[in-house]
Amino acid sequence: MTNVISYEATAVLILADGTTIFGRGFGANVTRVGEIVFNTSMTGYQEIITDPSYADQIIIFTFPHVGNVGTNVNDYETASPAAIGCVLRADITDFSNYRAEHTFSDWLKFHNLPCISRVDTRWLTRRIRDHGIIYGALCVDYDGKFNLDSLKKQIIECSCMKDIDLVEKVTCRNNYSWNTTLWNFAKDGSREGYGKMTAPKKHVVAIDYGAKRNMLRNLAAICCRVTVVSANATAEEIFSYSPDGVFLTNGPGDPAITGVYAVPEIKKLIESDKPIFGICLGHQLLALALGAKTVRMNIGHRGSNHPVKYLETGKVEITTQNHGFVVVENSLPDGLTITHCSLFDTSIEGIKVDNKPIFSVQYHPEASPGPTDSHYLFTNFLKAMSG
């Protein structure tokens, strides 16, 4: 039957295989179609939804209680959400946090995003874990009217268009400067809020493949003046800023697609011997420029509780991760060393170029949300720029 009227459900989630899940709708009265992924973080839903690496993805939150900290103007990781919807176990709760300004439901509605609750997220997560990548449609209709045939058709159309450059959607349109540092939580009675870097020691050019603001804050926190350029910036343009180092940010999508225009420029940067630090997509693009290969994972890494081993010290770091592609270990050329590995599946989590100040990690040392075990990598980048 094409049209379904439910007097109880106000949202529906349909998977590409036809599985249909009814639930309670929150947020905007709209339909969104994209890849469905799960995130195991216990906190940080606003930061996750505004992370550009989630462009065109519907996020399943495995933690059952979402909404309790509300939303506020300070916790955006980019100007507007990149994810296109979310799936929850329980209904969105009222907020109970001194920093909250709006409820999560109102925030979703403001940004025209749909949300479905009362879904068995544990079952759905296992389904993705066992069967791999899946696309779906999420529709909120407060009248309970759903055109299931139309939604299924939209899923087919979406899955046929998966090989597109998502970075083009999220990169900045104009270059800009950044000097905001990390959040101060009012210790010792001092003023709470973000700080400003006023005495730069180094100048970093950050190539924006979908940058999270907290990456830029961490660079400013180590006293770096940051110039952010778009993903299609040439090496010549970057050199014109006379940077002490180059930073390759995170971002969404297939690195091989973005690499068509990004890799040739990164190769020129490598040849200059300037310090380079890459994170997430930036890590993958650096690996491609160095001659390695990437492959799509059957199950991506998304959460704030992923253990990574730093092979040089044996230390285990708890990390934030968000990626669906990985560097292929047996494709690494000579002259590269693996520095970090996942303790979940032993996949590559970090590399460095031998005898050059160039390194990258697959995970997110800037966190937001997540632990700060890996903040030392920003300090290492400063040391590399200092010779």
N, C-alpha and C positions, 0 to 999 in steps of 0.2 A: 504494500500500500504506500502510495507516494506521501500523503499527508497523514501525520499522526497527531492527535490531540490528547494531551495528558493533563488531567485535572490535579495532579499532584506534582509532577516533575516540571521544573522551569529551566532545565538545561539538559543537553544530551551530548555525549562524547561517542563518536563513531570511529572505529579503527579501520584500517585499509582492508582487513579481511572480513569486514561486515559486522564485527562485534559491536553491539549497541548498548550503551550504558546511560541510563537516565539518572538524574540527580537534581539537586537544588542549585539554582543559578545565583551568582553574585556578579557585581560589576556591571558592565555595559550589555545592552540588549543587542548583541551582534554575533556574527559567525566568524571564526578564524580557522584557517587550515594550515597545517605544517607538520614538521617532524615532532614526535612526542618523545621527550627524554625525562629521566628522573634525576632528582637532586637529593642527596642524603643529609644536607645541612640541617642543623637544629635551629639556627637563627639566620637572620639576614635576608628575608624574602624580598624586601625592597631593593637591596643591593644586587641580588641575583637577577631580578626581573629587568633592572636597568643596566646590566652587564651586556655590552654589545656582542659578546661572544655567543649570546643566546638569540641572535637575530633569527626571526621566523620560526622559533621553536615554542612548543607548548610544554610547560614544565609541570611534572608531577612532583609535589613535595611529599617526601616519605614521612617527614615528621608530622604527627597528627594535629598539633595545635598551631595554627597560623592566624596572625592578627593581633596577638597580645601586646606587641610593642608599637602598633600603629605605624604611621608613616610621617615623615617630616621632610623639610626642604633640604636638609643637610646630607641625607643618606643616598642621594642619587649618584650612580657611577657614570652616568652620562646624562645629557639634557632631557631625554625622554626614554621610556621603556623600549627595549629591543625585543624581548620575548613577546609573544602574541596571545598568551593566555596561561591559565594555570588550573591544576587539578588537585583537589584536597580530599582528605578523609572526613574531616569534621567541618561543620559550618565555621565561617570566619567569626572569631571572637571579638568582643569589645577590647579596646586597648587599655593597658594599665602601665604606662611608662611616662615619666616626666618630660621626655623629649617629643612625645607624640603630638601631632597637630591635626591629623585626620585619621579616620578609620581606614583600614586596608580596603574594605568594600567601596567606600567613597572614592578612594584613590584610584582603584581599578576603573570605576565608572568615569572619572575625570579623564583618564587616559584611553578610554574607549576599548577596554580590555575585558574579555569574558572570563568567568571562573565557574567551575562546577565543583560542588562538594557532595558528601555522602557517597563517595566512590571507594571501593575496596582497593586502596592504593598499594597495599602489600601484594595483592594478587596481580594487579596491573604491572607493577614493577618486576615481579617474577616473570611475567609474560614477555616483557621486553628483554630481560636478562637471558631468557631461554631461547627466544626467537629472533633477537637482533633488532635492527632498525625498523621502525614502523611509523607510518604517517597516519594522520587522523584529522577529524573536524570537530571543533568544539563550538556549540551553538547555545546561546542563552536567549530564551524567549519567555518573558514573564507571563504571557498568555498561554503558554504550554502548547504552542503549535509548531510542529517541526516537519519540514519537507525532507524526509530521509533520503529519497532518491537523488534529490539535488545535492545534498551533502556528500553522498557517496561519489557522485560525479566530480565534485570539487576536489575530493581526495585524489582521484585518479589524475586529474589535471595538475595538481600540485606535485605529485610524485614524479611526473614526467618532466617537471621543470627544476629538478633538484640540482642540476649541474650549472648553477649560476654563480656569479661573483658577488657574494654577500657583503664583502668588504666595501664595495662601491656604495652600499646603502648606509654604512655607518661611519665612514671616514669623514673627517672635517672637510668643509668646502673652502675654508680660508685658513691660512697659517696664523698661529697665535702664540703668545707667550704665557708662561705659567709660573707662579711663584707661591702658591698656597701650600702650606705644609700640613702635617698630621693633626688630628683632633686632640685637643687637650681636655681631659675630663675633670678639670677644676680641682686638681690635687693641691693641698696646702692653701686652699682659699683663693687660688688664682682664677682668672677669667676663663670660662669654658668656651671652646670653639676652635676653629681652624686658625693656625698661625700664618705668618707671612715670612718668607725668606728675604732678608734685606742685604745680606753680605755674601754674594755668590763667590764660590771658589773655582767652579768650573762651568762650562757651557755645554749643555747636551741638546742635540737635536733628536727628538722623538718622532719616529715615523708612525703615523696613526692608522693602524689597520683595524681599529675599533677599541681605542684606548679606554681603560678604566681610569677614573680620576684618581683613585688611590695609588696607582702606579706613579702618576705625575707628582702626587703629594710626597711619596717616598723619595723621589729624585730631588725635590725641593728641600726635603728634610735633611739631606746630606749636603746642603748648600750648593745645589746646582741650579743655575739659570736654565730654564727649559724653553726651547722653541719647538712647537708642535707643527709638523708639516703633514700634508695629505699623503695617502697611500701611493699615489702615482707621482710623487716628487722624484726628480732625477737625482743621481749622485752629484751632478754638477751643482744643482740647486742647494743640496745639503752642504757641499763643500764651501759654497759662497757664504755660509754663516760662520765659517771657521770654528767648528765645534771641537771640543776636547774629546768628545765621545758621541757615539750614535746608539740610540735605544730603539729596539724593534718591539712594538707593543703586541698585545693580544689581539684577537679578532675572530670573526666567525668563518665557517665554511671550509672548503677544500683548499689546502695550501697549494696544490698543483694548479688550480684555476687562478688564484691570486698571483701565483709565482710566474705566470706568463709575462707580466710586466714588472713584478717586484724583484724577481731573482736576478735579472741582468744588472739592475742597479745595486743590489746587495753585493754582487760579485765585485763591482768597482769599489765599494766601500771596504771590502775585505782586502783588496789589493793595496789600499792606502795605508794599511796597518794601524788605523785608528782603533781605539778600544770600542768594542761592540758588545752590547748586552741584549739578549732576546728573551722574551717570555711568551709561552703558549704558541700562538700562530707565528709570532716572531721567531721562536725557537725552530719551528718546522720550516719556515722560509729560509732561515740561516742554514739549516741542514741541507735543504735542496740546493742552495747556492754553493755549498761546499762539495756537492756531488752525491749526496745520499738520496734516499727515496722515502716517501711517506705512503701510508696505506690507511684506509678507513677501518676503524675498529668495529668489531661486532657489538661490543658494549662500550660506550664512552665512559670516561671518568668525570663524574660531576658530584661534588660534595666538598665539605670542609673538614674531612676526617681521614684523609688518605695518607698512609705511612710511606715515606720515601727514605731510602738510605743514601747518605752521602758517602760514596765509596772511599774517598780520600781519608776520612776520619773514622768511619764506621758509625757515625751518629745517625740516629733515626729522627726524622722531622715529620711532624703531623702537618699536612699541607691542604690548601684549597686547590681544587682542580675543576677544570671545565673544558674538555676537549673530546672530539670524536675521531681524531686522526692521530697517528703516532709515527715516529721515525723508525724505519726498518733497520734493525741492528746489523744484519749481514750486508747491508748496503753501504755502511760507513767506510769511506776511503781511508787510506793511511794518513796519518797526521792528525787524526781526531781521537780524543779520549772520552769515554763515557764517564761522567762524574757522579751521576745520580741514577737510581733505578727504583721502580715501584715495587713495594713489598706485597702488593696485591697480585700482580701478574708478571713481574720482572721486566716490564717494558721500560724503554729509555725515558728517563726524566731529566737528564742534563748531559750536556757535552761541552767540551772546550777544544780550541785549536791549539795544538802543541806549538810552543814558542811564539805565540801571538796573544795579545790581550783581548781575546774574543771568546765569549762563552754564552750559554743559554740554558734555560730550564723549561720543561714542559708545564710545570705547575705554576701556581700564582703566589709568589712570595709576598706580594703586597696585601694578600688576604682580602678583607672587606667583602663578605664576612670571612671569619676564620682565624686560625692561630697565627702568631707572628714568629714562629720558629725560624723562618727563612729570611727575615729582614736583613741578615748579614750579607746577602748577595748584593744589595744596593751599596753597602760599604765596600765590598770587594770591587764593585764597578768604579767607585771613587778612587780606590787605591790604584786600579789599572790606569785611570786617567792621570794619576799623579806620578806615574812611572815607578 
